[in-house]
Amino acid sequence: MWCIMPRKEVSSGFFRIQNLVTLGLSVLGALSVGMFHSLEANREPIVSFESTRIYFVLLAVFSFLGTILWRLERREGATKFAGLIFVLSLLTIPFYTITSKEFGVYPGWLHLISEISSAAILGSAMTAMLLGHWYLTAPTMSIEPLRYLNSVFGFAVGVRFLLSVMGILNGVEKIDSTTQWMWLSLRWFSGIIGPAIVVVMVLQILKLKNTQSATGVLFVGVILTLLGELSATLLFRELNLAM
């Protein structure tokens, strides 16, 4: 989201704090990678856990260096680190979420696209919400970046909708319990319908240039998106369906 959003209209302090967030997440990833391998005994990732841990360590280092550059207002160099963080983060998705047997074949590629779109919807919702909070410290900042991120959020919701429909058409007969139907309902109402309503509401609120109200609605969008994506993950673990 940092790479595609209008950065010139956003002060450096926002990106500095964002780098601290990715620093914390990278450390958490490095410490926890492989910890839940017992839950995925039949799923060997393409890259070993040790190699994946190296990716997380590099992400932590780049995030730390990016924080320093943003603080020093070295925006060009900091943007390059943002690109490196994006590339490494993107690589961890196929390396850690799909197996070598699934890579390049159906439905493995559908799962890969699903994981990338999941990252996009979570990232756009979270970044938009945090940017909305930043307007409290920079009230004169243009609202165009927030409007842009909301549009990206809406696009990601649309992609998740299409992939979820494909997942249902390809394996709805696998759903054979009340719990799984409950997860599917939560996935749709909380992860797709709810965020779509949030996108429309934020769009209308921003026409009034009320960033605080838009931020509150986006906060709800983040919670709904998290619940929806967690439900999709549960369905995949249970049924091997990309939702």
N, C-alpha and C positions, 0 to 999 in steps of 0.2 A: 504493500500500500504506500510505503514511503516513496518508492521508485516511480509510481504512476500518478501520485497526487501533485497538485500545483504547490511546489515547495517554496517558491519565491515569495508567496503571499503569507507564509507562516513563519513566525519568529523561530530562531534557533533553539530557544529553550524547550520548545515542544519536542523536538527531535532528540535533544539531549536526554530528556526524561524517558522517551521511547527506547533509547538505547540502553538505559538502565533496566527497563522492563525486559528487554530481550537478553540482557546479561543475566538477570535472575532466572529466566526460563531456561537459558542455555546451561547454567550450572545445575539446575534441577534435572534437566535432561541427561547431563553427564553422570549424575549420581544415580539416576533411576533406570538408565537403559539396561535392558536385560533382567531387571528385577522381577518382572511378571512373566518370565519365560515359561513358567510351569503352566500358565493359563493358555499358552499357545504351543503345546508340545508338538503338534503336527504341522507347525508353520515355521519353516526355517527362512529367515530373511535373506535377501540377496547378498548383503554385506554383513560380516560378523559384528557382534555386539561391541567388540573392542574397537573396530574401525569406526563404527557409528559414534562411539564415545569420543573419538578424536575429532569428528565433525562438530560435536557439541562444544568441545574445548575451544576449537577454532572460532566457533560462533561467539563464545564468551569473550575471547581475546579481541575479535573485531568489534564487538559491541562496546567493550571498554575503551578501545582506541577511538571509536566513533564518538563516544561521550566526550572525550577530551577535545576532539576537533570541533564539535559543535559548541562547546564552551568557549573555545578560542575564536569562534566565528570563521573557521576555515571550512566554509560550506562546500567548496568544490571537493576537497579531500574527504570530508565527511560523507558526501554523497557517494563517493567511490566505495567507501566501507559499507554503506547501505546496500549497494549493488552486490558486494561480496556476501553480505548477510543473506540477501535474497537468494543468491545462487546456491549457497550451502544449505539453506533451509529447504529449498526446493529439492535438492538432491536427497535429503534425508527421507523424503516421502516415499519414492520407489525403493530405496535401499532398505527401509525399515518396515514398510507396511505390506509389501507383496513378496511372494516367494519367487525363486528362480523359475519354477515351473509355470507360474502365472504370468511372468513377464513376457509381453508381446503376443499373448494369445487371449481369446475371449473365454471367460469373462474377466480375466486378469486386467486387461487394459481398461475395462469399464470401472473396475475397483480403483485403479490408479487415477483415472479422471475424477472419480468420486472423491478420493482423498484430497486431490488438488483443489477441487471446488469447495470442499469442506474447509480447507485452510483459507480459501478466498472469502467465504461468507463470514467465518469467524474473525478473520483479520480486518475486513472492511467494517464490520459492526463494531469491533473493539476500538479500532483506530478512529472511527467517526465519533464514537462516544467520548473518547479521551480528548479528541480535538475540540469537541463541544465544551468540555470542561476548561480548556485552555482559553476560551473566550472570556472567562471570568478575570483572567490576568491580562488579557489583551483585547479589550472590548472594541477597539477601533479596527481590528483586523477584518479583512474582507471575508464574507461568508461563502465566497465561491468555493474554497477548498472543502468546506463542510458539505455544500450542496453536491460537489463532485463525488465525494466519498459516499454520500447517500445514494447517488446514482449507481456507483459500483456495487454497493450493497444490494440494490434492487436487481442488478444484472446477475449477481451471484445467486440470489434467491431463485431467479428464473432458471438458471442452470441446474441448481439442486432439484427444482421441481421436475425438470425433464428427466434427470437421472433417476429420480425416485420413481417416476412413472415407468421407466424402462425396467427398473428393478422389480416392481410389482408385476409387470406383464411377464417377466421371465421366470418368476418363482413364487407367485402368490399362493400356489398350491402347497408350498412348504410350511405355510403358517397354519399350525394345527393346535394351538392352545390359546386360551383366553389371555394369558400374559403377553404372548407375542402380538396378538391383535391390539392389546392395550399399548404396547410399545409403538406399533405402527400408527395408531391414532395420535399418540403423543408426538411422534415424529412429524406427522403432517400438520396437526393443528398448532404445535409449538414451534416446529422448525421451518415450516413453509408458509402456511396461511398467516400466522401471527407476524413474522418478519415482513411479509408483503404488506400487511396493513400498516406496520410501523413505517415502512418506506414512504407510503402515500401520506401518512400523517406528518412526517418530518418535512416532506416536500411542501405541503400546504403551510406548515408553521414557518418555514424559512421564507415564504413569500411575505410574511409579516416581519421578517428580520428579528425574530425572537429566538436567539440561540440557546437561552437557558431552558425554555420549554422543549426545544428540539433535542437538547441533550438528555433531558429526563425521559423522553420517549425512546431515544436511542439506548438508554440504559435498560429499559424494558426489552428492547430488541436484542440486546446482548444476552440477557437471561433466557429469553425464548430460544435464541439460536443455540445456546449451550445445551439446553434441554433437548432440543431437536436433534442436534448432532450426537449427543450421548445416546439417545434412543436409536439413531441410525447405527451407531457402533455396536450396540447390544444386538440389534437385528443381524448385523453382519457376522458377529461372533457366533450367534445361535444358528443362523440359516445360510451363511455364506452368500448373502445377497447385498449388493451395493445399493443402499437406499439414500 
